[in-house]
């Protein structure tokens, strides 16, 4: 089983040139909460996962790897 790869969220945020505060504001959460979740110490809720996936154009495979430990039964994209 794969481990959640929260570095992918950070890499996407940086790649899109967003600050943690900007993404936290988009998600409607405090920047400290965002930092906690981005570091892997907190869990994203489904609404946040959907918003991040839309914001950063994550593929199904990336969503599976970043948020679900690679356990979703997905086929080819």
N, C-alpha and C positions, 0 to 999 in steps of 0.2 A: 504494500500500500504506500502511495506517495504521501509526503508530508505537505501540509499547506505551504504555499510559496507566497508569503506576503510581500517578498521583495518585488514580485511582479506588479503589485499595486503601486509601490513606491517608484519603480522604474517607469511605469506608465505615467504617473503624475509628473515626474521630472521630464519625461519625454514630451509631454504636452505643455511644459513650462508653467504648471500650476503650483502655487504654494500650498502647504498643508492647510492654511487658513482659508484659501479660496475654495478648496474642495470641501472642507468642513462646512463652509457657508452654503455651498450647493446642496450638501446633504442635510443641512439644518441641524448640525450638531456642533458642540463646542470643539475648538481646535485641540484641546487636551484629550478629549475623547477620541478624536480622529487619530492623533498621534499614538494613542494606546492601541487602537485597532490596527493601524498600519504597521505597527511593530510586531503584531502577532500576539499581543497580550490580551486583546479583547476580541469578541466575536462580532462580525458584521451581521446585521439582520437582513432579511430578504429584500426589504425596500432599499436598503443601502447597497446591497449587491447588485440589484437591478439598475440603480442610478449610476454606480461606478461602471458597470458593464456598458451602459449606454454612453456615458461620458468618454470612456476610453476605448470603445469599440472592441471589447473583449470577445474572443471566439468562445464557443461552447467548451472547447478543450481548456482554454485559459480560465474560464469560470470554474470548471471542475477542479483544476489544479490549484488555483488561488484560494478558493473558498470551501471546497468540499473534499479535501484530501485525496482527490482522484478517485472517489468511490462511486460517482454517478455512472450508471450504466449507459454510456453513450456509444453510438456507432461512429461511422465516418461522418465528417462534417460536409 
